């Protein structure tokens, strides 16, 4: 069997983001899309950078890049890049008990005002979504319970790590979208398990906010962790931004 590297620019596959998995109304949820992109990288952790809103119901070619893989749009524009990455051990958020997460979820700010109320992960208008409603704790963390669905997969797990971190950012002041996402998965939860997802904003710089997210098992074991860069939309830019991560490098 040949072990020669795949030449740069070679098409290695394609992906389609189904309409169920939206974030903003007309584009894919950042976490779910990143999980789909990451499936083409044989490594963990994986870092995915979203270069523009991923279109729904569109065949997106996946090609080999110099350091990982690249996803293209229908006109050849770059939608996302992914490569192997590192994630520090301290990039985690300590969990609270499931009952405490249930109580925190009652204070979810998105129940009153939400920039994307039909989001697959955290949208209150999505009875068929993950319905992760991260509420604030007194120390700045967010917490949400998660009854793991029957269709759990790595892509769904990536989605679960998205919005709970985003809601630790002051989204009410101006909408943010996911720009860069680095995820490490240690184990998938079992369907029906009562898990907890925690989020915490750890920094801010201009239009960028940084957050950590952690998924924990019913026993409190860390199943997955993530580091995210969120990019604020400007008041003069239509939502979602045509290139939200242009300043991510």
ABEGO torsion letter per residue (X at the ends): XBABBBBBGBBAEBBBBBAAABBBAABBBAAAAAAAAAAABBBOBBBBBBABBBBBGBBBBBBBBAABBBBBBAAGBBABBBBBBBBBAABBBBBBBAAAAAAAAAABAAAABBABAABAAABAABAABAGBBBBBBAAGBBBBBBBBBAABBAAAAAAAABAAAAAABBAAABBBBBABBBBBBABBBBBGBBBBBBBBBAEBBEABBBBBBBBBBAAGBBABBBBBBBBBBBAABBOBBABAAAAAX
